[in-house]
Amino acid sequence: MAKKSRRQPARQSAPVRRAGKPHVRPVSVALHRDQEMGSLVALVPWHREHGAVPELSVLILLTAFFPVYAEFSGGAPVTAMDPGPIAAIVEELNKRDAAVGSFFCACLFEYVHFLRHTGRWSGGEERYRNLLRVLHRGVFQENISP
């Protein structure tokens, strides 16, 4: 008598889709982290041509900032930063050390400009303008509210 194969059927790599409903893949924190790191790699050559703040300082600050923003914003992507949480962070930094708050804003201003200049900004036009306003005011330690 011949042995039956106990081989398992191949798993489907794509989820089963219901008629009329497109598949929506949840965005993971890991995906945002990959985007952040990828944007930092791309920032280096762009920054050499367009940046004003020392490159290494910008990279160190942004690398430290991304996890803080993820926690503060509930995991929102940095490519569409919300001006509200950024304003709260800047206000807190300015309370502790105005020079640090100003430097933070200058670095983040360059990064946001890079995102927009290279087509990586995924937020809307109004969000972009409001974020730049918060950062500009933060550099000069003016009223931060978006």
Solvent accessible surface area in square Angstrom, and as a share of the most:
residue,aa,sasa,rsa
1,M,241,1.08
2,A,91,0.71
3,K,198,0.84
4,K,184,0.78
5,S,95,0.61
6,R,223,0.81
7,R,213,0.78
8,Q,149,0.66
9,P,114,0.72
10,A,101,0.78
11,R,229,0.83
12,Q,138,0.61
13,S,120,0.78
14,A,56,0.44
15,P,67,0.42
16,V,124,0.71
17,R,154,0.56
18,R,184,0.67
19,A,106,0.82
20,G,84,0.81
21,K,133,0.56
22,P,110,0.69
23,H,80,0.36
24,V,122,0.70
25,R,168,0.61
26,P,111,0.70
27,V,94,0.54
28,S,57,0.36
29,V,104,0.60
30,A,66,0.51
31,L,61,0.30
32,H,26,0.11
33,R,88,0.32
34,D,98,0.51
35,Q,83,0.37
36,E,6,0.03
37,M,64,0.29
38,G,38,0.37
39,S,4,0.03
40,L,13,0.06
41,V,112,0.64
42,A,25,0.19
43,L,2,0.01
44,V,31,0.18
45,P,84,0.53
46,W,22,0.08
47,H,11,0.05
48,R,175,0.64
49,E,137,0.61
50,H,82,0.37
51,G,29,0.28
52,A,97,0.75
53,V,19,0.11
54,P,89,0.56
55,E,45,0.20
56,L,123,0.61
57,S,37,0.24
58,V,1,0.00
59,L,36,0.18
60,I,107,0.54
61,L,32,0.16
62,L,0,0.00
63,T,58,0.34
64,A,66,0.51
65,F,10,0.04
66,F,0,0.00
67,P,66,0.42
68,V,76,0.44
69,Y,0,0.00
70,A,27,0.21
71,E,153,0.68
72,F,109,0.45
73,S,31,0.20
74,G,76,0.73
75,G,17,0.17
76,A,34,0.26
77,P,39,0.24
78,V,3,0.02
79,T,16,0.09
80,A,13,0.10
81,M,0,0.00
82,D,50,0.26
83,P,10,0.07
84,G,32,0.30
85,P,28,0.18
86,I,0,0.00
87,A,4,0.03
88,A,43,0.33
89,I,18,0.09
90,V,0,0.00
91,E,70,0.31
92,E,72,0.32
93,L,44,0.22
94,N,34,0.17
95,K,159,0.67
96,R,185,0.68
97,D,66,0.34
98,A,40,0.31
99,A,70,0.55
100,V,72,0.41
101,G,0,0.00
102,S,22,0.14
103,F,80,0.33
104,F,9,0.04
105,C,0,0.00
106,A,24,0.18
107,C,0,0.00
108,L,0,0.00
109,F,70,0.29
110,E,17,0.08
111,Y,0,0.00
112,V,0,0.00
113,H,80,0.36
114,F,1,0.00
115,L,0,0.00
116,R,93,0.34
117,H,105,0.47
118,T,52,0.30
119,G,66,0.64
120,R,93,0.34
121,W,27,0.10
122,S,77,0.49
123,G,19,0.18
124,G,45,0.44
125,E,81,0.36
126,E,114,0.51
127,R,89,0.32
128,Y,21,0.08
129,R,125,0.46
130,N,34,0.17
131,L,0,0.00
132,L,36,0.18
133,R,99,0.36
134,V,1,0.00
135,L,0,0.00
136,H,95,0.42
137,R,74,0.27
138,G,0,0.00
139,V,41,0.24
140,F,123,0.51
141,Q,90,0.40
142,E,89,0.40
143,N,112,0.58
144,I,7,0.04
145,S,56,0.36
146,P,87,0.55
